Amino acid sequence: MQPENTIVMDARQSVEDQLNELLQELFELSVIVYDFQPDGNKLVWKKINSVIDHYQKIDELKDGIESFIPEEVINFVEHGKNPDIFTQGFVERAATENQFTNGKIKAVNEFRGILTEEFSKSFPDLYNGSQ
């Protein structure tokens, strides 16, 4: 029995292979259509059927992959941008939000200390000091 990680990698590799083959078929189809000859109808239909077969195989393989890719990353790639730029921006935003949140936590803890001190001064007989 194969480890789950190997199965996922095999599924991902299969999808990648199918996508590469699909790209090759689409390229060949575009060449055939660009340089269309009157007797090329059968060849065009053969390539179209091959493209459809690749789409069917990709559809069958999709269930073996459970990776999630954020839509923003896909948009970056579609617009010809490097997805690493998205990742870098995401990490920078996360670090900024983390610093902001840590500042809030520190402020709340300081306020809690001051409030505890003031309660103990104002209500010494009601405040037991362990809270």
C-alpha positions as CSV (number, residue, x, y, z in Angstrom):
1,M,0.0,0.0,0.0
2,Q,1.4,3.4,-1.0
3,P,1.6,6.3,1.5
4,E,-1.1,8.9,1.0
5,N,1.4,11.6,0.1
6,T,2.8,9.4,-2.7
7,I,-0.8,8.9,-4.1
8,V,-1.5,12.6,-4.0
9,M,1.8,13.3,-5.8
10,D,1.0,10.6,-8.4
11,A,-2.4,12.2,-9.0
12,R,-0.9,15.6,-9.3
13,Q,1.7,14.3,-11.7
14,S,-1.0,12.6,-13.8
15,V,-3.0,15.8,-14.0
16,E,0.2,17.7,-14.9
17,D,1.0,15.2,-17.6
18,Q,-2.5,15.4,-19.0
19,L,-2.3,19.2,-19.0
20,N,1.0,19.2,-20.9
21,E,-0.4,16.7,-23.4
22,L,-3.5,18.9,-23.8
23,L,-1.4,22.0,-24.4
24,Q,0.5,20.0,-27.1
25,E,-2.7,18.9,-28.7
26,L,-4.1,22.5,-28.7
27,F,-0.9,23.8,-30.2
28,E,-1.0,21.1,-33.0
29,L,-4.7,21.9,-33.6
30,S,-3.9,25.6,-33.9
31,V,-1.2,24.8,-36.5
32,I,-3.6,22.6,-38.4
33,V,-6.3,25.3,-38.4
34,Y,-3.8,28.1,-39.3
35,D,-2.5,26.2,-42.3
36,F,-5.9,24.6,-43.1
37,Q,-6.0,22.4,-46.3
38,P,-9.2,21.3,-47.9
39,D,-8.5,17.7,-47.1
40,G,-7.7,18.4,-43.5
41,N,-11.2,18.0,-42.1
42,K,-10.5,14.5,-40.7
43,L,-7.3,15.7,-39.1
44,V,-9.1,18.6,-37.4
45,W,-11.8,16.4,-36.1
46,K,-9.2,13.9,-34.9
47,K,-7.4,16.6,-32.9
48,I,-10.7,18.0,-31.5
49,N,-11.6,14.5,-30.3
50,S,-8.2,14.1,-28.8
51,V,-8.6,17.5,-26.9
52,I,-12.0,16.3,-25.6
53,D,-10.4,13.0,-24.5
54,H,-7.8,14.9,-22.5
55,Y,-10.4,17.1,-20.9
56,Q,-12.3,13.9,-19.9
57,K,-9.1,12.4,-18.4
58,I,-8.4,15.6,-16.5
59,D,-12.0,15.6,-15.2
60,E,-11.6,12.0,-13.9
61,L,-8.3,12.8,-12.3
62,K,-9.5,16.0,-10.5
63,D,-11.0,14.0,-7.6
64,G,-7.6,12.6,-6.6
65,I,-6.3,16.1,-5.8
66,E,-7.5,17.9,-2.7
67,S,-5.1,21.0,-2.9
68,F,-6.7,24.4,-2.5
69,I,-5.3,27.3,-4.6
70,P,-6.7,30.7,-3.7
71,E,-8.5,32.4,-6.6
72,E,-6.2,35.4,-6.2
73,V,-3.2,33.2,-7.1
74,I,-5.0,31.9,-10.2
75,N,-5.8,35.5,-11.2
76,F,-2.1,36.4,-10.7
77,V,-1.0,33.6,-13.0
78,E,-3.7,34.4,-15.6
79,H,-2.5,38.0,-15.8
80,G,1.1,36.9,-16.3
81,K,2.2,37.8,-12.8
82,N,4.5,35.7,-10.6
83,P,2.4,34.0,-7.8
84,D,5.4,34.4,-5.5
85,I,4.5,38.1,-5.4
86,F,1.1,37.2,-4.0
87,T,2.7,35.0,-1.4
88,Q,5.1,37.7,-0.4
89,G,2.4,40.2,0.0
90,F,0.2,37.8,1.9
91,V,3.1,37.0,4.3
92,E,3.8,40.8,4.8
93,R,0.1,41.5,5.5
94,A,0.0,38.6,8.0
95,A,3.1,39.9,9.8
96,T,1.6,43.4,10.0
97,E,-1.7,42.1,11.3
98,N,0.2,39.9,13.8
99,Q,2.1,42.9,15.1
100,F,-1.1,44.9,15.4
101,T,-2.8,42.0,17.3
102,N,0.1,41.6,19.6
103,G,-0.1,45.4,20.4
104,K,-3.7,45.0,21.2
105,I,-3.0,42.0,23.5
106,K,-0.3,43.9,25.3
107,A,-2.6,47.0,25.8
108,V,-5.4,44.8,27.2
109,N,-3.0,43.0,29.6
110,E,-1.6,46.4,30.8
111,F,-5.2,47.7,31.2
112,R,-6.1,44.5,33.1
113,G,-3.2,45.0,35.5
114,I,-4.1,48.6,36.1
115,L,-7.8,47.7,36.6
116,T,-6.9,44.9,39.0
117,E,-4.7,47.3,41.0
118,E,-7.5,50.0,41.2
119,F,-10.1,47.4,42.2
120,S,-7.9,46.1,45.0
121,K,-7.4,49.7,46.2
122,S,-11.1,50.7,45.9
123,F,-12.7,47.5,47.2
124,P,-10.1,45.8,49.5
125,D,-12.7,43.8,51.4
126,L,-14.5,42.6,48.2
127,Y,-11.4,41.9,46.2
128,N,-9.7,38.6,47.2
129,G,-6.6,39.2,45.0
130,S,-6.6,35.8,43.4
131,Q,-8.6,36.8,40.3
